[in-house]
């Protein structure tokens, strides 16, 4: 239903820093109209990442996004920001993650609808209970153009 072109580039600076940038152009096919997961847009982004500073097993990534809607439902210019933090502790027996992410649009599988101009906030933890057994838990809060949405998950994973 659409044609998309993307280009991105990454450049590392030593072992602690990286910059990523790029863009996408998505055009709906002429016979298609906008619907869930079927939108035309232009997107540009720039990310900065830092690894193992100021302490080992710490990672931080910030991203700035620009979207320009190109269809009958997403015609506005949108700016968004994302942030991701991760910290591994005790030889990665415990990993904590958190941050925020921006989406021009997002489909809610539970409600069966789509939201636009979505900002999410999330936190999670991963714990090695035993060599092959780990626990993962997380929470996410979504703020969008219509309402707020909370979700939580917990998983016990056995790898063999």
DSSP file (Angstrom, degrees, kcal/mol; ACC not computed):
  #  RESIDUE AA STRUCTURE BP1 BP2  ACC     N-H-->O    O-->H-N    N-H-->O    O-->H-N    TCO  KAPPA ALPHA  PHI   PSI    X-CA   Y-CA   Z-CA
    1    1 A X              0   0    0      0, 0.0    28,-2.7     0, 0.0     2,-0.3   0.000 360.0 360.0 360.0  -9.9    0.0    0.0    0.0
    2    2 A X  E     -A   28   0A   0     26,-0.3     2,-0.4     2,-0.0    26,-0.2  -0.969 360.0-133.2-149.4 164.7    3.0    2.4    0.2
    3    3 A X  E     -A   27   0A   0     24,-2.8    24,-2.9    -2,-0.3     2,-0.4  -0.984  26.8-170.5-119.7 132.5    6.6    2.9   -1.1
    4    4 A X  E     -A   26   0A   0     -2,-0.4     2,-0.4    22,-0.2    22,-0.2  -0.979  12.4-170.9-131.7 137.8    9.3    3.8    1.4
    5    5 A X  E     -A   25   0A   0     20,-2.5    20,-2.7    -2,-0.4     2,-0.3  -0.988  12.7-179.4-122.5 134.0   12.9    4.9    1.1
    6    6 A X  E     -A   24   0A   0     -2,-0.4     2,-0.3    18,-0.2    18,-0.2  -0.977   9.7-178.6-134.7 147.6   15.2    5.2    4.1
    7    7 A X  E     +A   23   0A   0     16,-2.5    16,-2.6    -2,-0.3     2,-0.3  -0.980  10.3 167.9-144.1 131.6   18.8    6.3    4.5
    8    8 A X  E     -A   22   0A   0     -2,-0.3     2,-0.3    14,-0.2    14,-0.2  -0.973  12.8-163.4-142.7 158.3   20.7    6.4    7.8
    9    9 A X  E     -A   21   0A   0     12,-2.8    12,-2.3    -2,-0.3     2,-0.4  -0.993   2.0-162.1-142.7 145.9   24.3    6.8    8.8
   10   10 A X  E     -A   20   0A   0     -2,-0.3     2,-0.4    10,-0.2    10,-0.2  -0.973   4.4-174.6-129.6 144.1   26.3    6.1   12.0
   11   11 A X  E     -A   19   0A   0      8,-2.3     8,-2.4    -2,-0.4     2,-0.3  -0.957  11.6-151.8-141.1 121.3   29.6    7.3   13.2
   12   12 A X  E     -A   18   0A   0     -2,-0.4     2,-0.5     6,-0.2     6,-0.3  -0.654   0.9-156.9 -88.7 147.8   31.4    6.2   16.3
   13   13 A X  E >>  -A   17   0A   0      4,-3.0     4,-1.1    -2,-0.3     3,-0.7  -0.882  64.3 -48.6-124.5  96.1   33.9    8.5   18.1
   14   14 A X  T 34 S-     0   0    0     -2,-0.5    -1,-0.1     1,-0.2     0, 0.0  -0.372  95.0 -54.2  69.8-156.3   36.2    6.3   20.1
   15   15 A X  T 34 S+     0   0    0      1,-0.1    -1,-0.2    -3,-0.1     3,-0.1   0.385 133.2  50.4 -98.2   3.9   34.7    3.6   22.3
   16   16 A X  T <4 S+     0   0    0     -3,-0.7    35,-2.5     1,-0.1     2,-0.3   0.605 101.6  49.2-117.5 -14.9   32.3    5.9   24.2
   17   17 A X  E  <  +AB  13  50A   0     -4,-1.1    -4,-3.0    33,-0.2     2,-0.3  -0.934  47.6 172.5-134.7 151.6   30.3    8.0   21.7
   18   18 A X  E     -AB  12  49A   0     31,-1.9    31,-2.9    -2,-0.3     2,-0.4  -0.986  14.6-154.8-152.5 150.0   28.3    7.6   18.5
   19   19 A X  E     -AB  11  48A   0     -8,-2.4    -8,-2.3    -2,-0.3     2,-0.4  -0.994  12.7-173.7-125.7 133.8   26.1    9.8   16.3
   20   20 A X  E     +AB  10  47A   0     27,-2.2    27,-3.6    -2,-0.4     2,-0.3  -0.967   9.2 165.7-125.4 142.9   23.3    8.5   14.1
   21   21 A X  E     +AB   9  46A   0    -12,-2.3   -12,-2.8    -2,-0.4     2,-0.3  -0.985   9.4 123.3-150.9 159.6   21.2   10.4   11.6
   22   22 A X  E     -AB   8  45A   0     23,-2.0    23,-2.4    -2,-0.3     2,-0.3  -0.994  31.6-127.6 172.8-171.7   18.9    9.7    8.8
   23   23 A X  E     -AB   7  44A   0    -16,-2.6   -16,-2.5    -2,-0.3     2,-0.3  -0.987   5.2-151.0-160.5 164.2   15.6   10.1    7.1
   24   24 A X  E     -AB   6  43A   0     19,-2.4    19,-2.6    -2,-0.3     2,-0.4  -0.988   1.3-161.5-139.9 147.5   12.7    8.3    5.5
   25   25 A X  E     -AB   5  42A   0    -20,-2.7   -20,-2.5    -2,-0.3     2,-0.5  -0.990  11.8-176.5-128.3 123.1   10.1    9.1    2.9
   26   26 A X  E     -AB   4  41A   0     15,-3.1    15,-1.4    -2,-0.4     2,-0.4  -0.982   1.5-174.6-122.5 124.0    7.0    7.0    2.7
   27   27 A X  E     -A    3   0A   0    -24,-2.9   -24,-2.8    -2,-0.5     2,-0.1  -0.962  23.2-126.4-118.4 131.9    4.4    7.7    0.0
   28   28 A X  E     -A    2   0A   0     -2,-0.4   -26,-0.3   -26,-0.2     6,-0.1  -0.473  35.1-103.1 -70.0 144.8    1.1    6.0   -0.2
   29   29 A X    >   -     0   0    0    -28,-2.7     3,-2.1    -2,-0.1    -1,-0.1  -0.379  37.6-107.6 -64.2 152.0    0.3    4.2   -3.5
   30   30 A X  T 3  S+     0   0    0      1,-0.3    -1,-0.1    -3,-0.1    -2,-0.1   0.800 117.6  47.6 -56.5 -34.6   -2.1    6.3   -5.6
   31   31 A X  T 3  S+     0   0    0      2,-0.0    -1,-0.3     0, 0.0     2,-0.2   0.514  98.5  90.2 -86.8  -2.7   -5.1    4.0   -5.1
   32   32 A X    <   -     0   0    0     -3,-2.1     2,-0.3   -31,-0.2    -4,-0.1  -0.632  58.1-156.5 -96.6 150.9   -4.6    3.8   -1.3
   33   33 A X        -     0   0    0     -2,-0.2    -4,-0.1    38,-0.1    -2,-0.0  -0.859  37.8 -84.2-116.9 159.8   -6.0    5.9    1.4
   34   34 A X        +     0   0    0     -2,-0.3     2,-0.3    -6,-0.1     5,-0.2  -0.330  60.6 146.0 -64.4 140.4   -4.6    6.4    4.9
   35   35 A X  B >   -I   38   0B   0      3,-1.7     3,-2.7    -2,-0.0    38,-0.1  -0.900  57.3 -37.9-156.7-177.7   -5.5    3.8    7.5
   36   36 A X  T 3  S-     0   0    0      1,-0.3    78,-0.0    -2,-0.3    71,-0.0  -0.268 131.4  -1.0 -53.7 130.3   -3.9    2.2   10.5
   37   37 A X  T 3  S+     0   0    0      1,-0.1     2,-0.3    -3,-0.0    -1,-0.3   0.631 115.6  97.8  60.6  17.5   -0.2    1.5    9.8
   38   38 A X  B <   +I   35   0B   0     -3,-2.7    -3,-1.7     2,-0.1     2,-0.3  -0.684  48.7 132.2-136.1  80.0   -0.7    3.0    6.3
   39   39 A X        -     0   0    0     -2,-0.3     2,-0.4    -5,-0.2    -6,-0.0  -0.941  48.6-131.2-130.7 150.5    0.4    6.7    6.3
   40   40 A X        +     0   0    0     -2,-0.3    30,-3.2   -13,-0.1    31,-0.4  -0.858  44.1 141.2 -98.1 137.0    2.6    8.8    4.1
   41   41 A X  E     -BC  26  69A   0    -15,-1.4   -15,-3.1    -2,-0.4     2,-0.4  -0.985  45.4-127.0-162.5 167.0    5.2   10.9    5.9
   42   42 A X  E     -BC  25  68A   0     26,-2.0    26,-2.6    -2,-0.3     2,-0.4  -0.983  30.3-172.8-119.2 137.6    8.7   12.3    5.8
   43   43 A X  E     -BC  24  67A   0    -19,-2.6   -19,-2.4    -2,-0.4     2,-0.4  -0.995  11.6-178.6-135.6 137.8   10.9   11.7    8.8
   44   44 A X  E     +BC  23  66A   0     22,-2.4    22,-2.5    -2,-0.4     2,-0.3  -0.985  11.5 178.9-128.4 145.1   14.3   13.0    9.8
   45   45 A X  E     -BC  22  65A   0    -23,-2.4   -23,-2.0    -2,-0.4     2,-0.3  -0.987  17.5-166.2-145.7 155.5   16.2   12.1   13.0
   46   46 A X  E     -BC  21  64A   0     18,-1.8    18,-2.5    -2,-0.3     2,-0.3  -0.976  15.1-172.1-141.0 127.0   19.5   12.7   14.8
   47   47 A X  E     -BC  20  63A   0    -27,-3.6   -27,-2.2    -2,-0.3     2,-0.4  -0.914  11.3-162.6-123.0 147.0   20.7   10.5   17.7
   48   48 A X  E     -BC  19  62A   0     14,-2.4    14,-2.5    -2,-0.3     2,-0.4  -0.999  14.2-170.0-125.4 131.0   23.6   10.9   20.1
   49   49 A X  E     -BC  18  61A   0    -31,-2.9   -31,-1.9    -2,-0.4     2,-0.4  -0.935   9.5-167.8-125.7 147.3   24.8    7.8   22.2
   50   50 A X  E     -BC  17  60A   0     10,-2.7    10,-2.3    -2,-0.4     2,-0.4  -0.999   9.0-164.8-132.9 134.7   27.2    7.5   25.0
   51   51 A X  E     - C   0  59A   0    -35,-2.5     8,-0.2    -2,-0.4     3,-0.1  -0.960  64.2  -5.0-126.2 138.0   28.5    4.1   26.3
   52   52 A X  S    S+     0   0    0      6,-2.8     2,-0.4    -2,-0.4     7,-0.1   0.745  92.1 150.4  56.7  29.5   30.3    3.1   29.5
   53   53 A X        +     0   0    0      5,-0.5    -1,-0.1     1,-0.1    -3,-0.1  -0.993  64.4   3.0-134.6 137.1   30.5    6.7   30.8
   54   54 A X  S    S+     0   0    0     -2,-0.4     2,-0.3    -3,-0.1    -1,-0.1  -0.995 142.2   7.2 -81.2  -6.7   30.6    7.9   33.5
   55   55 A X  S >  S-     0   0    0      1,-0.0     3,-1.0     0, 0.0    -3,-0.0  -0.902  89.2 -83.0-132.5 162.1   30.5    4.2   34.8
   56   56 A X  T 3  S+     0   0    0     -2,-0.3    32,-0.1     1,-0.2     3,-0.1  -0.256 109.2  19.6 -62.4 149.6   30.8    0.8   33.2
   57   57 A X  T 3  S+     0   0    0      1,-0.2    31,-2.4    30,-0.1     2,-0.4   0.677  92.4 128.1  63.8  22.5   27.7   -0.8   31.7
   58   58 A X  E <   - D   0  87A   0     -3,-1.0    -6,-2.8    29,-0.2    -5,-0.5  -0.906  33.4-179.6-107.1 136.6   25.9    2.5   31.4
   59   59 A X  E     -CD  51  86A   0     27,-2.5    27,-2.1    -2,-0.4     2,-0.4  -0.995   7.0-177.8-136.1 142.7   24.3    3.6   28.1
   60   60 A X  E     +CD  50  85A   0    -10,-2.3   -10,-2.7    -2,-0.4     2,-0.4  -0.997   1.2 179.5-139.8 132.7   22.5    6.7   27.1
   61   61 A X  E     -CD  49  84A   0     23,-2.3    23,-2.5    -2,-0.4     2,-0.4  -0.997   4.3-171.6-134.1 131.1   20.9    7.6   23.8
   62   62 A X  E     -CD  48  83A   0    -14,-2.5   -14,-2.4    -2,-0.4     2,-0.4  -0.957   7.3-171.1-119.0 142.3   19.0   10.8   22.9
   63   63 A X  E     -CD  47  82A   0     19,-2.5    19,-2.4    -2,-0.4     2,-0.5  -0.997  13.2-157.8-136.4 136.2   17.1   11.2   19.6
   64   64 A X  E     -CD  46  81A   0    -18,-2.5   -18,-1.8    -2,-0.4     2,-0.4  -0.958  18.9-165.4-110.1 131.6   15.4   14.2   18.0
   65   65 A X  E     -CD  45  80A   0     15,-3.1    15,-2.1    -2,-0.5     2,-0.4  -0.911  13.1-169.4-119.6 143.6   12.7   13.4   15.4
   66   66 A X  E     -CD  44  79A   0    -22,-2.5   -22,-2.4    -2,-0.4     2,-0.4  -0.997  11.2-176.7-127.9 127.6   11.0   15.6   12.8
   67   67 A X  E     -CD  43  78A   0     11,-3.1    11,-3.0    -2,-0.4     2,-0.5  -0.969  12.5-168.9-122.7 139.9    7.9   14.3   11.0
   68   68 A X  E     -CD  42  77A   0    -26,-2.6   -26,-2.0    -2,-0.4     9,-0.2  -0.969  24.5-134.3-124.6 115.1    5.9   15.9    8.2
   69   69 A X  E     -C   41   0A   0      7,-2.0   -28,-0.3    -2,-0.5     6,-0.0  -0.426  20.2-175.4 -70.3 140.2    2.7   14.1    7.5
   70   70 A X        +     0   0    0    -30,-3.2     2,-0.2    -2,-0.1   -29,-0.2   0.076  54.9  67.5-124.4  22.3    1.9   13.5    3.8
   71   71 A X  S    S-     0   0    0      3,-0.9   -32,-0.1   -31,-0.4   -38,-0.1  -0.712  95.2 -85.1-133.2-172.8   -1.6   12.0    3.8
   72   72 A X  S    S+     0   0    0     -2,-0.2     3,-0.2     1,-0.2   -33,-0.0   0.597 123.1  35.7 -73.9 -10.5   -5.2   12.9    4.6
   73   73 A X  S    S+     0   0    0      1,-0.2     2,-0.5   -38,-0.1    -1,-0.2   0.692 117.4  45.5-112.6 -25.7   -4.9   12.2    8.3
   74   74 A X        +     0   0    0      1,-0.1    -3,-0.9   -34,-0.1    -1,-0.2  -0.727  62.8 137.7-121.0  80.9   -1.4   13.3    9.3
   75   75 A X        +     0   0    0     -2,-0.5    -1,-0.1    -3,-0.2     2,-0.1   0.463  43.7  94.7-104.1  -2.5   -0.7   16.6    7.6
   76   76 A X  S    S-     0   0    0     -3,-0.1    -7,-2.0    -8,-0.1     2,-0.5  -0.432  76.6-111.7 -91.5 162.8    1.0   18.5   10.4
   77   77 A X  E     -D   68   0A   0     -9,-0.2     2,-0.4    -2,-0.1    -9,-0.2  -0.806  39.4-168.9 -85.7 132.0    4.7   19.0   11.2
   78   78 A X  E     -D   67   0A   0    -11,-3.0   -11,-3.1    -2,-0.5     2,-0.4  -0.984  12.8-165.6-128.5 135.8    5.6   17.1   14.4
   79   79 A X  E     +D   66   0A   0     -2,-0.4     2,-0.3   -13,-0.2   -13,-0.2  -0.950  17.8 169.0-116.2 139.8    8.7   17.3   16.5
   80   80 A X  E     -D   65   0A   0    -15,-2.1   -15,-3.1    -2,-0.4     2,-0.4  -0.964  19.8-147.6-147.0 163.3    9.5   14.7   19.2
   81   81 A X  E     -D   64   0A   0     -2,-0.3     2,-0.3   -17,-0.2   -17,-0.2  -0.981   7.0-165.6-135.1 147.9   12.3   13.5   21.4
   82   82 A X  E     -D   63   0A   0    -19,-2.4   -19,-2.5    -2,-0.4     2,-0.3  -0.955   2.0-171.8-130.8 150.5   13.3   10.1   22.8
   83   83 A X  E     -DE  62 100A   0     17,-2.7    17,-2.4    -2,-0.3     2,-0.4  -0.994   0.8-172.6-143.1 134.2   15.7    9.2   25.6
   84   84 A X  E     -DE  61  99A   0    -23,-2.5   -23,-2.3    -2,-0.3     2,-0.4  -0.997   3.1-177.5-132.2 130.5   16.9    5.7   26.5
   85   85 A X  E     +DE  60  98A   0     13,-3.0    13,-2.1    -2,-0.4     2,-0.3  -0.965   2.4 178.0-124.6 142.5   19.0    4.9   29.6
   86   86 A X  E     -DE  59  97A   0    -27,-2.1   -27,-2.5    -2,-0.4     2,-0.4  -0.992   5.5-176.5-145.4 137.4   20.4    1.5   30.6
   87   87 A X  E     -DE  58  96A   0      9,-2.7     9,-2.6    -2,-0.3     2,-0.4  -0.961   9.9-158.2-137.6 119.0   22.6    0.4   33.5
   88   88 A X  E     - E   0  95A   0    -31,-2.4     2,-0.3    -2,-0.4     7,-0.2  -0.794  16.8-169.3 -92.8 137.5   23.9   -3.1   34.1
   89   89 A X  E  >> + E   0  94A   0      5,-3.4     5,-1.8    -2,-0.4     4,-1.1  -0.926  56.3  12.5-128.3 151.0   24.9   -4.0   37.6
   90   90 A X  T >45S-     0   0    0     -2,-0.3     3,-1.3     1,-0.2    -1,-0.2   0.936 136.4 -43.0  52.6  59.0   26.8   -6.9   39.3
   91   91 A X  T 345S-     0   0    0      1,-0.3    -1,-0.2    -3,-0.2    -2,-0.1   0.867 112.0 -57.4  54.5  40.0   28.2   -8.3   36.1
   92   92 A X  T 345S+     0   0    0      2,-0.3    -1,-0.3     1,-0.1    -2,-0.2   0.695 103.4 127.8  65.2  23.5   24.9   -7.9   34.3
   93   93 A X  T <<5S+     0   0    0     -3,-1.3    35,-2.8    -4,-1.1     2,-0.4   0.774  81.9  32.5 -72.1 -25.9   22.9  -10.0   36.8
   94   94 A X  E   <S-EF  89 127A   0     -5,-1.8    -5,-3.4    33,-0.2     2,-0.4  -0.998  71.5-176.3-131.2 129.3   20.6   -6.9   37.1
   95   95 A X  E     -EF  88 126A   0     31,-2.4    31,-2.3    -2,-0.4     2,-0.4  -0.994   5.9-164.9-126.9 126.2   19.9   -4.5   34.2
   96   96 A X  E     +EF  87 125A   0     -9,-2.6    -9,-2.7    -2,-0.4     2,-0.3  -0.909  10.9 179.3-109.7 136.7   17.7   -1.4   34.7
   97   97 A X  E     +EF  86 124A   0     27,-2.6    27,-2.6    -2,-0.4     2,-0.3  -0.960   8.0 151.3-135.2 152.1   16.3    0.5   31.7
   98   98 A X  E     +EF  85 123A   0    -13,-2.1   -13,-3.0    -2,-0.3     2,-0.3  -0.983  10.0 110.0-167.7 168.1   14.1    3.5   31.3
   99   99 A X  E     -EF  84 122A   0     23,-2.2    23,-2.7    -2,-0.3     2,-0.3  -0.992  49.0 -83.9 156.9-161.3   13.3    6.4   29.1
  100  100 A X  E     -EF  83 121A   0    -17,-2.4   -17,-2.7    -2,-0.3     2,-0.3  -0.979  27.8-163.6-143.6 150.8   10.8    8.0   26.8
  101  101 A X  E     - F   0 120A   0     19,-1.9    19,-2.9    -2,-0.3     2,-0.4  -0.994   9.2-144.3-140.7 145.5   10.0    7.5   23.1
  102  102 A X  E     - F   0 119A   0     -2,-0.3     2,-0.4    17,-0.2    17,-0.2  -0.901  15.4-177.2-111.3 138.6    8.1    9.6   20.5
  103  103 A X  E     - F   0 118A   0     15,-2.7    15,-2.4    -2,-0.4     3,-0.1  -0.998  28.0-145.1-132.3 136.4    5.9    8.2   17.8
  104  104 A X  E    S-     0   0A   0     -2,-0.4    13,-2.6     1,-0.3     2,-0.3   0.910  92.1  -4.9 -63.4 -41.5    4.0   10.1   15.0
  105  105 A X  E     - F   0 116A   0     11,-0.3     2,-0.3    12,-0.1    -1,-0.3  -0.988  66.1-169.4-150.8 154.1    1.3    7.4   15.3
  106  106 A X  E     - F   0 115A   0      9,-2.5     9,-2.9    -2,-0.3     2,-0.5  -0.993  18.1-134.4-147.8 136.0    0.9    4.1   17.2
  107  107 A X  E     - F   0 114A   0     -2,-0.3     2,-0.8     7,-0.2     7,-0.2  -0.795  14.0-144.3 -94.2 130.0   -1.7    1.4   16.9
  108  108 A X  E  >> - F   0 113A   0      5,-3.3     4,-2.1    -2,-0.5     5,-0.8  -0.841   9.3-166.7 -94.4 108.8   -3.2    0.0   20.1
  109  109 A X  T  45S+     0   0    0     -2,-0.8    -1,-0.2     1,-0.2     5,-0.0   0.823  85.3  51.9 -66.9 -31.5   -3.8   -3.7   19.6
  110  110 A X  T  45S+     0   0    0      1,-0.2    -1,-0.2     3,-0.1    -2,-0.0   0.934 120.3  31.0 -71.6 -46.0   -6.0   -4.0   22.7
  111  111 A X  T  45S-     0   0    0      2,-0.1    -2,-0.2     0, 0.0    -1,-0.2   0.677 100.2-131.3 -87.1 -18.3   -8.4   -1.2   21.8
  112  112 A X  T  <5 +     0   0    0     -4,-2.1     2,-0.3     1,-0.3    -3,-0.2   0.781  68.4 107.7  74.0  26.5   -8.1   -1.7   18.1
  113  113 A X  E   < -F  108   0A   0     -5,-0.8    -5,-3.3    -7,-0.0     2,-0.4  -0.801  63.2-121.7-130.4 174.1   -7.5    2.1   17.4
  114  114 A X  E     -F  107   0A   0     -2,-0.3     2,-0.3    -7,-0.2    -7,-0.2  -0.935  17.8-160.5-120.4 139.9   -4.7    4.3   16.4
  115  115 A X  E     -F  106   0A   0     -9,-2.9    -9,-2.5    -2,-0.4     2,-0.3  -0.870   7.2-150.1-115.3 151.5   -3.3    7.3   18.2
  116  116 A X  E    S+F  105   0A   0     -2,-0.3    29,-1.5   -11,-0.2   -11,-0.3  -0.821  72.0  25.3-118.0 161.8   -1.2   10.2   16.9
  117  117 A X  E    S-     0   0A   0    -13,-2.6     2,-0.4    -2,-0.3    -1,-0.2   0.962  83.1-177.4  52.6  61.7    1.4   12.4   18.4
  118  118 A X  E     -F  103   0A   0    -15,-2.4   -15,-2.7    -3,-0.2     2,-0.5  -0.775  20.3-174.9-101.7 129.3    2.3    9.7   21.0
  119  119 A X  E     -FG 102 143A   0     24,-2.8    24,-3.0    -2,-0.4     2,-0.3  -0.993  10.8-168.0-119.5 126.5    4.9   10.1   23.8
  120  120 A X  E     -FG 101 142A   0    -19,-2.9   -19,-1.9    -2,-0.5     2,-0.4  -0.836  10.0-160.0-113.0 153.1    5.6    7.0   26.0
  121  121 A X  E     +FG 100 141A   0     20,-2.5    20,-2.9    -2,-0.3     2,-0.3  -0.997  21.3 176.6-128.4 133.8    7.5    6.7   29.2
  122  122 A X  E     -FG  99 140A   0    -23,-2.7   -23,-2.2    -2,-0.4     2,-0.3  -0.957  19.8-176.7-143.2 156.2    8.9    3.4   30.3
  123  123 A X  E     +FG  98 139A   0     16,-2.1    16,-2.6    -2,-0.3     2,-0.3  -0.982  13.9 170.8-147.4 144.4   11.0    1.6   32.9
  124  124 A X  E     -FG  97 138A   0    -27,-2.6   -27,-2.6    -2,-0.3     2,-0.3  -0.986  16.7-154.7-152.1 160.8   12.0   -2.1   33.2
  125  125 A X  E     -FG  96 137A   0     12,-2.6    12,-2.4    -2,-0.3     2,-0.4  -0.994   2.5-163.9-137.7 143.8   14.3   -4.4   35.1
  126  126 A X  E     -FG  95 136A   0    -31,-2.3   -31,-2.4    -2,-0.3     2,-0.4  -0.997  11.1-174.6-129.3 126.3   15.9   -7.7   34.1
  127  127 A X  E     -FG  94 135A   0      8,-2.9     8,-2.9    -2,-0.4     2,-0.8  -0.979  23.9-136.3-125.6 129.2   17.3  -10.0   36.8
  128  128 A X  E     + G   0 134A   0    -35,-2.8     6,-0.3    -2,-0.4     3,-0.1  -0.765  23.0 178.8 -80.1 111.3   19.2  -13.3   36.3
  129  129 A X  E    S-     0   0A   0      4,-1.8     2,-0.3    -2,-0.8     5,-0.2   0.877  71.1 -14.7 -79.1 -40.7   17.6  -15.6   38.9
  130  130 A X  E >  S- G   0 133A   0      3,-2.2     3,-0.7    -3,-0.2    -1,-0.3  -0.879  89.1 -79.3-150.2 174.9   19.8  -18.5   37.9
  131  131 A X  T 3  S+     0   0    0     -2,-0.3    -2,-0.0     1,-0.3    -1,-0.0   0.895 131.1  22.3 -49.9 -48.4   22.1  -19.2   34.9
  132  132 A X  T 3  S+     0   0    0     26,-0.1    27,-3.0    -4,-0.0     2,-0.5   0.405 115.6  76.2-101.4   0.9   19.2  -20.2   32.6
  133  133 A X  E <   +GH 130 158A   0     -3,-0.7    -3,-2.2    25,-0.2    -4,-1.8  -0.948  53.0 168.7-121.7 128.9   16.4  -18.4   34.4
  134  134 A X  E     -GH 128 157A   0     23,-2.5    23,-3.2    -2,-0.5     2,-0.4  -0.981  23.7-141.6-138.4 153.0   15.7  -14.7   34.3
  135  135 A X  E     -GH 127 156A   0     -8,-2.9    -8,-2.9    -2,-0.3     2,-0.4  -0.926  16.7-173.7-110.9 135.0   12.9  -12.4   35.4
  136  136 A X  E     +GH 126 155A   0     19,-2.7    19,-3.1    -2,-0.4     2,-0.3  -0.998   7.5 170.6-128.5 133.1   11.8   -9.3   33.3
  137  137 A X  E     +GH 125 154A   0    -12,-2.4   -12,-2.6    -2,-0.4     2,-0.3  -0.991   4.1 168.6-139.9 149.2    9.3   -6.7   34.4
  138  138 A X  E     -GH 124 153A   0     15,-2.6    15,-2.3    -2,-0.3     2,-0.3  -0.991  20.9-151.9-157.6 163.2    8.3   -3.4   33.0
  139  139 A X  E     -GH 123 152A   0    -16,-2.6   -16,-2.1    -2,-0.3     2,-0.4  -0.994  12.1-171.5-138.0 141.7    5.9   -0.5   33.0
  140  140 A X  E     -GH 122 151A   0     11,-2.9    11,-2.3    -2,-0.3     2,-0.5  -0.999   7.4-164.2-137.9 135.9    4.9    1.9   30.2
  141  141 A X  E     -GH 121 150A   0    -20,-2.9   -20,-2.5    -2,-0.4     2,-0.5  -0.980  11.7-161.7-116.5 127.4    2.8    5.0   30.3
  142  142 A X  E     -GH 120 149A   0      7,-3.3     7,-2.3    -2,-0.5     2,-0.5  -0.938   7.6-171.6-114.1 127.9    1.5    6.4   27.0
  143  143 A X  E     +GH 119 148A   0    -24,-3.0   -24,-2.8    -2,-0.5     5,-0.2  -0.979  22.3 159.4-115.3 122.9    0.2    9.9   26.5
  144  144 A X        -     0   0    0      3,-2.2   -27,-0.2    -2,-0.5   -26,-0.1  -0.628  56.1 -78.6-132.1-169.9   -1.4   10.6   23.1
  145  145 A X  S    S+     0   0    0    -29,-1.5   -28,-0.1    -2,-0.2     3,-0.1   0.623 124.5  29.2 -70.1 -13.3   -3.8   13.0   21.4
  146  146 A X  S    S-     0   0    0      1,-0.3     2,-0.2   -30,-0.1    -1,-0.2   0.786 122.9 -31.9-114.4 -46.5   -6.9   11.3   22.9
  147  147 A X        -     0   0    0      2,-0.0    -3,-2.2    -5,-0.0     2,-0.3  -0.815  61.0 -83.7-157.2-168.0   -6.1    9.8   26.3
  148  148 A X  E     -H  143   0A   0     -2,-0.2     2,-0.4    -5,-0.2    -5,-0.2  -0.876  32.8-164.3-115.8 151.2   -3.5    8.1   28.6
  149  149 A X  E     -H  142   0A   0     -7,-2.3    -7,-3.3    -2,-0.3     2,-0.4  -0.997   2.1-162.2-141.9 130.1   -2.8    4.4   28.6
  150  150 A X  E     +H  141   0A   0     -2,-0.4     2,-0.3    -9,-0.2    -9,-0.2  -0.882  11.7 174.4-111.7 142.6   -0.9    2.3   31.2
  151  151 A X  E     -H  140   0A   0    -11,-2.3   -11,-2.9    -2,-0.4     2,-0.3  -0.994   6.2-176.7-146.3 147.9    0.6   -1.2   30.7
  152  152 A X  E     -H  139   0A   0     -2,-0.3     2,-0.3   -13,-0.2   -13,-0.2  -0.982   4.3-173.7-138.2 148.2    2.7   -3.5   32.8
  153  153 A X  E     -H  138   0A   0    -15,-2.3   -15,-2.6    -2,-0.3     2,-0.4  -0.995   8.4-169.0-144.4 152.4    4.3   -6.8   32.1
  154  154 A X  E     -H  137   0A   0     -2,-0.3     2,-0.4   -17,-0.2   -17,-0.2  -0.997  11.4-177.5-139.8 137.1    6.2   -9.5   33.9
  155  155 A X  E     -H  136   0A   0    -19,-3.1   -19,-2.7    -2,-0.4     2,-0.5  -0.994  20.1-158.2-138.7 141.6    8.0  -12.5   32.4
  156  156 A X  E     -H  135   0A   0     -2,-0.4     2,-0.5   -21,-0.2   -21,-0.2  -0.989  24.1-165.5-115.8 118.7    9.9  -15.5   33.7
  157  157 A X  E     -H  134   0A   0    -23,-3.2   -23,-2.5    -2,-0.5     2,-0.6  -0.919  12.8-168.3-118.1 124.9   12.2  -16.8   31.0
  158  158 A X  E     -H  133   0A   0     -2,-0.5     2,-0.5   -25,-0.2   -25,-0.2  -0.952   8.8-166.6-110.8 116.1   13.9  -20.1   31.0
  159  159 A X              0   0    0    -27,-3.0    -2,-0.0    -2,-0.6     0, 0.0  -0.899 360.0 360.0-105.5 126.3   16.6  -20.5   28.3
  160  160 A X              0   0    0     -2,-0.5    -1,-0.1   -27,-0.0   -27,-0.0   0.342 360.0 360.0-137.1 360.0   17.9  -23.9   27.6
